[in-house]
Amino acid sequence: MRRVAATRARGTDLLVRPPCPDLPGPIRSPGLVVDPVEQLKELDDLVTRGLLSPEEFEQQKGRILSP
């Protein structure tokens, strides 16, 4: 079995979450809603665990905080 190297260079956003499925009846999902504070906490955790460099953190933080 051949191992494939996993890299972050593929451009995958680490914080992408799939949208919630449509709910039946009058309750509908308004779409993907992500709390920027929670995203920043998750990014900080990734940096703390050594899975994200400080430079990558700043790049992702800029994407989250941009209007």
C-alpha positions in Angstrom: 0.0 0.0 0.0 1.4 3.4 -1.0 1.2 6.3 1.4 0.2 9.7 0.1 1.9 12.7 1.7 -0.6 15.0 3.3 0.1 18.7 2.8 -1.6 21.9 3.6 -0.6 23.3 0.2 -3.7 22.0 -1.4 -5.5 25.2 -0.5 -8.1 23.5 1.7 -9.6 25.8 4.2 -9.2 24.3 7.6 -12.4 25.8 8.9 -14.8 25.0 6.1 -17.9 23.3 7.4 -20.5 21.7 5.2 -23.9 23.5 5.2 -26.7 22.0 7.3 -29.3 20.0 5.4 -32.6 21.6 4.8 -35.0 20.8 7.6 -38.6 19.8 6.8 -41.5 22.0 7.7 -41.4 25.7 8.6 -37.9 25.5 10.2 -35.3 26.2 7.5 -31.6 26.6 7.8 -30.6 30.2 6.7 -27.4 28.7 5.3 -23.9 28.4 6.6 -23.5 30.7 9.7 -20.1 30.6 11.3 -19.1 32.6 14.4 -15.8 34.5 13.7 -14.9 34.3 17.4 -15.2 30.5 17.3 -13.1 30.4 14.1 -10.4 32.4 15.7 -10.4 30.2 18.8 -10.1 27.1 16.5 -7.2 28.7 14.7 -5.5 29.6 18.0 -5.9 26.0 19.0 -4.3 24.8 15.8 -1.3 27.1 16.3 -1.0 25.9 19.9 -0.9 22.3 18.8 1.7 23.1 16.1 -0.6 22.3 13.2 -0.7 25.8 11.9 2.2 28.3 11.7 1.9 31.8 13.0 2.1 33.2 9.5 -0.8 30.9 8.4 -2.7 32.0 11.5 -2.4 35.7 10.5 -3.4 34.9 6.9 -6.5 33.0 8.0 -7.3 35.7 10.6 -7.3 38.3 7.9 -9.7 36.3 5.8 -12.1 35.9 8.8 -12.0 39.5 9.8 -12.2 41.0 6.3 -15.7 42.4 5.5 
